[in-house]
Amino acid sequence: MFRTMKVELRPPSSDAARTQPRKWLVSELRGAIEAGSLPDGTRIELIDGEVVPMSPQFIPYGWVKAELGFALKMRAFGDLRVLQEVSLQLSETTLVEPDIVLCRFNGMPRRYLLADEAVLVIEIADSSSRADRLLKPSLYARASI
């Protein structure tokens, strides 16, 4: 379904592991990123253990995201916060970057926002419209968002 990046964390430990694509964990991907294994500016998501490159961002997309984010920020109240392009961990094998997340403020956040903190997730579809319409809703539903 997606074009995946070839990124090797460590050699396979068995013959069975060599015949099946390796699934990544969020913690392993974070370690690879912190170790500098990915080129600077690489935009990726982790979908069910698969590293998926993200589409480039174009001006109309950025404009819509900025305007929608501003409108939501003007209406957010209480402990709700509007975050744009933050990493949202949905499971041990899924880390996405939704365009806008309305979440509960629980003090200083961790490295990644967790699914149970998200109240609303907004994806603005431009060049990524197929994945944003067909795949991501089921990922968010599985995470009870």
HELIX and SHEET records of a PDB file:
HELIX    1   1 ASP A   15  THR A   19  1                                   5    
HELIX    2   2 VAL A   26  GLU A   34  1                                   9    
HELIX    3   3 ILE A   59  ARG A   75  1                                  17    
HELIX    4   4 ALA A  115  GLU A  117  5                                   3    
HELIX    5   5 SER A  129  LEU A  134  1                                   6    
HELIX    6   6 LYS A  136  ARG A  142  1                                   7    
SHEET    1   A 2 ILE A  44  ILE A  47  0                                        
SHEET    2   A 2 GLU A  50  PRO A  53 -1                                        
SHEET    1   B 3 LEU A  80  GLN A  84  0                                        
SHEET    2   B 3 ILE A 100  ARG A 104 -1                                        
SHEET    3   B 3 ALA A 118  ILE A 122 -1                                        
SHEET    1   C 3 THR A  94  VAL A  96  0                                        
SHEET    2   C 3 LEU A  88  SER A  91 -1                                        
SHEET    3   C 3 LEU A 113  LEU A 114  1                                        
END                                                                             
